[in-house]
Amino acid sequence: MEILVLAAHPDDEVLGMGATIKKLSKNNNVFLAILTEGATAQYKDKKMVQVRREACQKSSKYLGIKKISFMDYPDMKLDTIPHVEINKKIESIMKEIKPEIVYSPSPNDLNKDHKIVFESAIVATRPHSSNVKQFFCYEIPGLHREQFCPNVYTDISKEFKSKVKALNFYKTEIEDFPHPRSVKVLESQAYLRGMESGLKMAEAFQLIRMITK
């Protein structure tokens, strides 16, 4: 099965669903599309764009991702790009790989880039225009406009260590607790979602659309 994971920035995919990606890649073809270069809003040094890209490539290889598409839009400026242009970019990737399942950042996030990726993903995955049968949002640690209310949980008890290892490739992005990009926060979140679902550790998702026959 072909699965597409959309991310606004390199590391969103690991923070949100790194363990699930590791699990899915064992028996499926998992593709990753990163919409922005994820560096220029944070760093003055333009070399960081390449640093982030290389970290993503190493992390993705470890997680078993088959291919990465880098769109290289400017970091934290997706709101300056015409909505239709982003839609078409995602649609072109989907036409190539024909995914049946798509994952996107949540629209509840305070980060505008994350919200815009969702808004384009919901258009690109619409029925009659794609093969997508399941569309999910994943949870990125941090502040949200509205509470993230999951309705799907994945058991990551065996894969959590892989999530941490994948994040460690993003050395420049890891922070100390209680920052959302700290290992301890990821661990706490995994235990919380596990408690909610009767699992030891879990990653949580919102099912936005499912089509069955």
Secondary structure, DSSP 8 states (H G I E B T S, - for coil): -EEEEEESSTTHHHHHHHHHHHHHTTTSEEEEEEEE-S-TTT-S-THHHHHHHHHHHHHHHHHT--EEEEEEE-TT-GGGS-HHHHHHHHHHHHHHH--SEEEEE-TTBS-HHHHHHHHHHHHHT-TTS----EEEEE--SS-BSS----SEEEE-TTTHHHHHHHHTT-TTT---TTSTTSHHHHHHHHHHHHHHHTSSSEEEEEEEEE---
